[in-house]
Amino acid sequence: MYNDGRKKEYLAYKKQEYLRHLFVDSETYEKELGKDLCEMNTSELLHYLLRYDGYRTFEDKRRQISNYAEWCVIKGYAPMNWIAPRILPGKRLKEIYVSAKDDCYISREKFSEYLGRLKESCYGVYIASVFWCIYEGISGKGFYNLANLRIGDIDIFEHRINLADGSVRKVPEELIHMLTDTADVTEITNEKTVRYVSSLYPDSIWKLRKNDSVTFAKVQRKFIYLVEEMKRILEDDRLSKTAVERSGYFNRIYYRVLADGIDIRTLEFGADKRGREENASYRRYFEGSGLDMDMRKFRSSYQSYLRQV
């Protein structure tokens, strides 16, 4: 153990031999920095703690190190406990862990915030409707559905969209209105005014700046560019088409199940017949999704999101 005498003194005081593992694990890092754990600042301690997987383990190790540092302060070995809860409250600690460890998850509240900010940007509904379509899971692979989306594909009364991949999706009425508004966009003013007059089809939803010819590849590149613009406008570098898409799917399933009084985070499935039957009982939530998914797979695939919801 680094600073062996001090650590043994602490272990004798605590009379909890399992804490020896904490100091055995930290020895390499302490030697690397040339500091005892109790001498490290908040940033250095967080850097060390983030090597642990699982928030509960991360939180437990913080508590153990904080207790040790607090003892060192009392003994006069250190001036300050830089990982104490009063310095780094539990809520902030979790935010740091989520940001560093978890996949980019867009909660329902964050989705509403982001949608509003995109609508208020210079692109208005032109970019906001792309964001919403991705979130609803209707953009298609490589934006295939969006690039081919036409006014004639939209049923404004039933709130349904006939997608180019052959599927039909019911979407929120507000998205239907946003898409029809997008079809009327003729220009965007950013640093300069860009006129949108060309399209893949005469009644395409999204138009591009005047060009001799519009191809699927050009429209596809436009959507890729718009996702980059979303990141800039929202100041969220972790944002991606996949993150938005997966977040939308997760939220639809999670809150639909929650509305039936079931919190997915509490579910456990055994490997026996009873576990398989319980898993099968949730099949209705995944019907029509187009994905090979069941509750067991859902929990496994979205562990990161379940920690953040």
C-alpha positions in Angstrom: 0.0 0.0 0.0 1.2 3.5 -0.7 2.1 5.4 2.5 1.8 2.0 4.2 2.1 3.2 7.8 -0.7 5.7 7.5 -3.0 3.2 5.8 -2.4 0.6 8.4 -3.1 3.1 11.2 -6.4 3.9 9.5 -7.3 0.2 9.1 -6.5 -0.4 12.8 -8.8 2.5 13.7 -11.7 1.4 11.4 -11.4 -2.3 12.2 -12.8 -3.1 8.8 -10.2 -5.2 7.0 -12.1 -5.2 3.7 -11.0 -1.6 3.2 -7.5 -2.9 2.6 -8.7 -3.7 -1.0 -9.4 0.0 -1.5 -5.8 0.9 -0.7 -4.3 -2.0 -2.6 -6.2 -0.9 -5.7 -5.3 2.7 -5.4 -1.5 2.1 -4.8 -0.5 2.3 -8.5 -2.5 5.6 -9.0 -1.0 7.1 -5.9 2.5 6.2 -7.0 1.8 7.7 -10.4 0.8 11.0 -8.9 3.2 10.8 -6.0 0.4 11.6 -3.6 -1.7 9.9 -1.0 -5.4 9.7 -1.7 -6.0 12.2 1.1 -3.7 14.7 -0.6 -5.4 14.7 -4.0 -7.8 17.3 -5.2 -11.4 16.7 -6.5 -10.4 16.4 -10.1 -7.7 13.8 -9.4 -9.9 11.8 -7.2 -12.8 11.8 -9.7 -10.4 10.7 -12.4 -9.5 7.7 -10.2 -13.1 6.9 -9.2 -14.3 6.8 -12.8 -12.4 3.6 -13.5 -15.1 1.8 -11.5 -18.1 0.5 -13.5 -21.6 0.8 -12.0 -22.8 3.9 -10.2 -23.3 2.1 -6.9 -19.7 0.9 -6.8 -18.5 4.4 -7.9 -20.6 6.0 -5.1 -19.5 3.4 -2.5 -15.8 4.0 -3.3 -16.3 7.8 -3.1 -17.7 7.2 0.4 -14.8 5.0 1.5 -12.2 7.5 0.2 -14.1 10.4 1.7 -14.1 8.7 5.1 -10.4 8.1 4.9 -9.7 11.7 3.8 -11.9 13.0 6.7 -9.9 10.9 9.2 -6.6 12.3 7.7 -7.9 15.8 8.1 -8.6 15.2 11.8 -5.2 13.6 12.3 -3.5 16.5 10.6 -2.3 14.5 7.6 -4.3 16.5 5.1 -5.7 20.1 5.0 -9.0 19.3 3.3 -11.2 16.4 2.2 -11.8 17.3 -1.4 -14.2 14.5 -2.2 -16.6 15.2 0.8 -20.3 15.3 0.1 -20.5 18.9 1.1 -18.1 19.7 -1.7 -19.5 17.2 -4.2 -23.2 16.5 -3.4 -24.8 13.2 -4.5 -26.8 14.8 -7.3 -23.7 16.4 -8.8 -21.7 13.2 -8.3 -24.3 11.3 -10.3 -24.3 13.9 -13.1 -20.6 13.6 -13.4 -20.8 9.8 -13.5 -23.6 9.8 -16.1 -21.8 12.3 -18.3 -18.6 10.3 -18.2 -19.9 6.8 -18.3 -23.3 6.6 -19.9 -24.5 6.8 -23.5 -26.1 10.0 -24.6 -29.7 9.8 -23.4 -32.3 12.4 -24.3 -35.0 12.4 -21.7 -38.6 13.4 -22.5 -37.9 16.7 -20.8 -34.6 17.2 -22.7 -36.3 16.4 -26.0 -38.9 19.1 -25.4 -36.2 21.6 -24.5 -34.1 20.7 -27.6 -37.1 20.8 -29.9 -38.0 24.3 -28.7 -34.5 25.5 -29.1 -34.2 24.2 -32.6 -37.6 25.8 -33.6 -36.2 29.1 -32.3 -33.0 28.8 -34.3 -32.6 30.3 -37.7 -33.6 27.0 -39.3 -36.9 26.9 -37.5 -39.2 24.0 -38.4 -36.8 23.0 -41.2 -34.4 21.5 -38.6 -36.8 20.9 -35.8 -38.9 18.5 -37.9 -35.8 16.5 -38.8 -35.0 16.2 -35.1 -38.5 15.0 -34.2 -38.7 12.5 -37.1 -35.4 11.0 -36.0 -36.7 10.8 -32.4 -39.9 9.1 -33.6 -37.8 6.5 -35.4 -39.1 7.2 -38.9 -36.0 8.7 -40.5 -34.9 5.3 -41.9 -31.4 3.9 -42.5 -29.2 6.6 -44.0 -32.2 9.0 -43.8 -33.9 7.0 -46.6 -37.5 7.7 -45.4 -36.9 11.4 -44.9 -35.2 12.0 -48.2 -38.1 10.4 -50.0 -40.9 11.9 -47.8 -43.6 13.8 -49.8 -46.7 15.7 -48.9 -48.8 13.0 -50.5 -47.4 10.5 -47.9 -48.9 12.4 -45.0 -52.4 11.7 -43.8 -53.2 14.9 -41.9 -56.5 13.6 -40.5 -55.4 10.2 -39.2 -51.9 11.5 -38.3 -50.2 8.7 -40.3 -47.2 8.7 -42.6 -46.6 6.3 -45.4 -42.9 5.8 -45.4 -40.7 4.9 -48.3 -39.6 1.6 -46.7 -43.2 0.4 -47.0 -44.2 0.9 -43.3 -47.0 3.1 -42.0 -46.5 5.1 -38.8 -48.9 7.0 -36.6 -47.2 10.1 -35.2 -48.2 13.0 -33.0 -50.5 15.6 -34.6 -48.0 18.4 -33.8 -45.4 16.6 -35.9 -47.8 16.4 -38.8 -48.3 20.1 -38.7 -44.6 20.7 -38.4 -43.9 18.6 -41.5 -46.5 20.5 -43.6 -45.0 23.8 -42.4 -41.6 22.5 -43.4 -42.8 21.9 -46.9 -43.6 25.6 -47.2 -40.1 26.7 -46.2 -38.5 28.6 -49.1 -35.5 30.2 -47.4 -33.3 30.2 -44.4 -31.4 33.2 -43.1 -28.3 32.6 -41.1 -25.2 34.7 -41.9 -26.8 35.0 -45.3 -30.1 34.1 -46.9 -30.2 30.7 -48.5 -33.2 30.0 -50.8 -34.7 26.5 -50.9 -36.3 25.9 -54.2 -35.1 22.5 -55.5 -36.3 19.1 -54.3 -36.1 15.4 -55.1 -39.9 15.4 -56.0 -42.2 18.2 -56.8 -44.0 17.8 -53.4 -41.0 16.8 -51.3 -41.1 18.0 -47.6 -37.5 19.1 -47.5 -36.0 21.3 -50.3 -32.4 22.3 -51.0 -30.8 25.4 -52.4 -31.2 25.9 -56.1 -29.2 23.3 -58.0 -29.1 21.8 -61.5 -30.2 18.4 -60.2 -31.2 17.0 -56.8 -30.2 13.4 -56.0 -30.9 11.2 -53.0 -27.2 11.5 -52.1 -27.4 15.3 -51.9 -30.5 15.2 -49.8 -28.9 12.6 -47.5 -25.8 14.8 -47.1 -28.1 17.7 -46.1 -29.6 15.7 -43.2 -26.1 14.7 -42.1 -25.2 18.4 -42.1 -28.3 19.3 -40.2 -27.4 16.8 -37.4 -24.1 18.6 -37.1 -26.0 21.9 -36.9 -28.1 20.4 -34.1 -25.0 19.7 -32.1 -23.8 23.3 -32.6 -27.2 24.9 -31.8 -27.8 22.7 -28.8 -24.2 22.8 -27.6 -24.2 19.0 -27.2 -21.3 17.3 -28.8 -22.5 13.8 -27.8 -25.7 14.3 -30.0 -26.0 11.9 -32.9 -28.7 10.4 -35.1 -28.3 7.1 -33.2 -28.6 8.8 -29.8 -31.7 10.7 -30.8 -33.3 7.6 -32.4 -32.5 5.2 -29.5 -33.6 7.8 -26.9 -37.0 8.1 -28.6 -37.5 4.4 -28.8 -36.5 3.9 -25.2 -38.8 6.6 -24.0 -41.8 5.2 -25.9 -41.4 1.7 -24.4 -40.3 2.8 -20.9 -43.2 5.2 -20.3 -45.8 3.0 -22.0 -44.9 0.3 -19.5 -44.7 2.7 -16.6 -48.2 3.9 -17.4 -49.3 0.4 -16.7 -47.8 0.6 -13.3 -44.6 -1.3 -14.0 -41.1 0.2 -13.5 -38.8 -1.7 -15.9 -35.8 -0.9 -13.6 -37.2 -3.2 -10.9 -37.8 -6.2 -13.2 -35.7 -9.4 -12.8 -36.0 -12.5 -15.0 -34.7 -15.9 -13.9 -33.3 -18.3 -16.4 -36.0 -20.9 -15.6 -39.4 -21.5 -17.1 -41.0 -18.9 -14.9 -38.5 -16.2 -16.0 -39.1 -17.0 -19.7 -42.9 -16.8 -19.2 -42.7 -13.5 -17.4 -40.5 -12.2 -20.2 -43.0 -13.3 -22.8 -45.8 -11.6 -20.9 -44.4 -8.2 -21.9 -44.3 -9.0 -25.6 -47.2 -6.7 -26.4 -45.1 -3.6 -25.7 -42.7 -4.5 -28.6 -45.2 -5.5 -31.3 -45.1 -3.3 -34.3 -41.7 -1.8 -33.5 -39.9 -3.6 -36.3 -37.2 -4.7 -34.0 -36.3 -8.2 -32.6 -36.9 -7.1 -29.0 -38.3 -8.4 -25.8 -38.2 -7.2 -22.3 -35.1 -9.1 -21.4 -33.2 -7.8 -24.4 -34.6 -4.3 -23.7 -33.3 -4.2 -20.2 -29.9 -5.5 -21.4 -29.7 -3.1 -24.3 -30.7 0.0 -22.4 -29.0 -0.4 -19.0 -27.3 2.9 -19.5 -30.6 4.7 -20.2 -32.3 3.0 -17.2 -29.7 4.4 -14.9 -30.4 7.9 -16.2 -34.2 7.9 -16.5 
